[in-house]
């Protein structure tokens, strides 16, 4: 039984809680929405670089949907250091690059996590502590009797020249949960690479929040250049963490 990779769309958020976790209030009542992407665990000996394409079809009251997209670049070297971007959504039919919001560099050897924010050109450094892995079970009840989750195998396929194992999760939330007076049934289809220990494809479908799709593309398993794991040029590094 594999270790569950957390998306904070394990990469991570629980999809039923997207409205609370993926919206940040900004001045004048605007809302900036984003989705945290596929989780890249900082494990050694499995280097790669890749692009993650994200799309979101958000349903509208009365029918139709708003279609958005963005992509991010991710990398991991042989030491387990991880580079990942955060970008903002753009319209699905746009040919522009999605705006870069931040770059995060995790170094499990040095024990640091560096976050570089594009708007301020500052990087903050803090200690990094590996989280405990979570065992994935076959399903069952959700906490506090809020519903249940069922998992079933989708078999195997090849994605980006890698063996991938598929799982479908069906989550049923009881009436009254999340402010609804009816049952909410959501689905998640995951294709996981045991070799790289990451999800290569995730599709989440929820009647209230629509469908989010994440796909790993342009996968390159060569060692990334060391520049991926240093602060971007022109950024000031603050709050440097020094081990004593």
N, C-alpha and C positions, 0 to 999 in steps of 0.2 A: 504494500500500500504506500503510494508515494506521499511525500510531504506536500501539504497544500501550499501553493503559492498564493499569497494574499494579493488581492487586487484592491486597490483603493479607488477604482471603477469597479487581489489577495495581496497587480500589481499593484493603499488599496482601498476600495470602498465596498460596502454591502449595497447592492444596487437598490434595494428597497429604501435605503437611507440617503440616496443621492441628493434629494432636495435639501437635506440638512447639511451634508458634508461637502457639496461641490458648489455652493453658492456663497459668495462673500459680499456683504453689503458695502457699497462705496457711496461717496457723497451724492446728494440730490436724488436719492432713492433708486439709483441704478443698481443693477445686479450683474456681476461678472461671473460667468459660469465656466468651469473647467472640469476636466476629468483626469485624475491621476492614472497613469498608464500601467503597463505590465511590469510587475515586480522583477527586478534583476538582483538575485541574491549575490552577495560578495564572496563567491567561492573561487578557490584557486584552481588552476590547471584547465580552465575551459574558456579561453579568450574568444572574443568576437566583437564585431561592430554590426549595427543594424539600424534600420529605420522602422518606426512603428507608425502605421497609418491608422488614424482614429476617425470614425464617422458617427454622427448622432442624428437620428431622425426623431425629433421631439414633436409629439402630437399636439395639435391645436384644438381648443374647444370648438365643437361644431364641425370638425373634420379637417383633413389635411395635416401637414407637418412642416416644421422648420428643419431644413437639412443643413447641417454644419459639418466641418471637418477640420483636422489639423494633423500634423505629423511631428514626431520627435526623433532625435538621434540618440542612440544609446551605445555604450561600449563597456567591455570588461576585459581586463588584461590577465595574464597568467598568475599575478599575485592576488587576484580577486578584487582589485580596485575597480570601481564602477563609476561611469560618467553617464548622466542622463539630463535631458532638457525638460523644461515645462514650457508649453506654448499655448496661446489663446486660440479659440475657435475662429474660423472665418467661414463665409458662406460656401456651400458645397460646390457652387459653380464658379468660384473665384480661382484665378490663376496666380494669385499673389502668395508669397510665403507667409505662413501664420506667424504673428509676432512672437518673438522670444521673450519669455518672462523671467526665466532663471535657469541656472545650471547648477546641478548638485554633483559633488564628487565625494564618494565614500571610499576611505582607505582603511581596510580592516587590519593592515599590518601596523600602520602608524596610530590606529585608533582614532581617526578624525573623520568628521563630516563637514564639508565646506559647501556653503550655499552662496552662489553669486547671483545677485539680483540685477537684471538688466537696467531697470529704471534709475537705480542709484549708482551703478558701477561699483558697488561694494560687495565684498565677500566676507561672510562671517564663518568662523571656525569653531566647532564644538566637539566634545568627545563623542566618539561613535561606539556604541555597544550593540553587539549582534543580538537580535531578538530570538527568543526561543521558538523552534519550529512547532507547527501545529499538525497533529496527525489527522488525516482525512478519513472519516468513517463512511459507512454506506448510507447515511442519512438518519432521519429520526425527527424528534420534536425540537423546535426552536426554544430558546430560553423563555421562561415565565409563561409557557403555554401559548406563545404568540402565533404558533402555526407549526408546520412541519416541512421537511426537505427530503426529497427523494433523489437518489443518484443512480444513473444507469450507464453502462458502457456503450460507447459508440464505435468501438473497435480501434483500428490502427490505419494510419495513412502516412504519406510522405509529404512534408512541407519544407520548402527551402532546403531540399536534399537531406532532411533529418527525419528520423522515425518519430512519429507523434502519436500519442495515446489520447483518445477522445472520451469525454465524459459529458453527459447531459444532467444538469441539476434542475429540478422543478420545485419551486418554493411556493407553498400555499400559506398565506397569511389569513388568520381568522377574522371574521367580521368585526368591525370596529377598530382594527389595527390601522395605524397610519392615517387616522381620521376618516376611514371609509366605513360604510355600513354594509359592505358586501365582501365576499372573498376576493382576494387579490392573488392571482396565479402568475408568477414570473418564471422565466426560463434563463438558463445560462449554459452555453455550449463551449467547452474548453478543449483545446488541443495542446497537449503538454509534451515537451521534449525531455525525456529522461537524461539525455546526453548533456544538454546545456542547463537543465533544471530550471527552465522558464516555460511559460505558456507562449505558444507560437500564434495562436488565434483564440479570440474570445468574442462571443456574441451574447449580449445580454438583452432580453426583451421583457418589458414591463408595461402593462396597459396604461399606467399613469405617466410614465417617464419616457416611453418609446423604446427604440432600439439603438444600442451602442455596439459598434463593432471595432475591434482592435486586431490588426494583423501585422506580424513581423515580416518585413520585406528587406531586400538588398542585404541579406545576411552574408557576412564575410568572416570566416573563422581564423583568419590570420591574426597575429599579434597586433593590437592597435598601437599607433604611434604614442609615445610618452606624453605628447602635448595634450592629449585628451584628458589627462589626469592632473593638470595644473590649472591655476586660475587663469581665465582668459586675459589676453593682453589689454591693458588699460584699466583693469579693475584693481581697487585697493583692498587688501586683505586686512580685516579687523579681527580683534579678539582671538589672536593666535593662541592655540592650545599647545602647551609644552608639558610633556610627561616628565615628572621628577623621579 
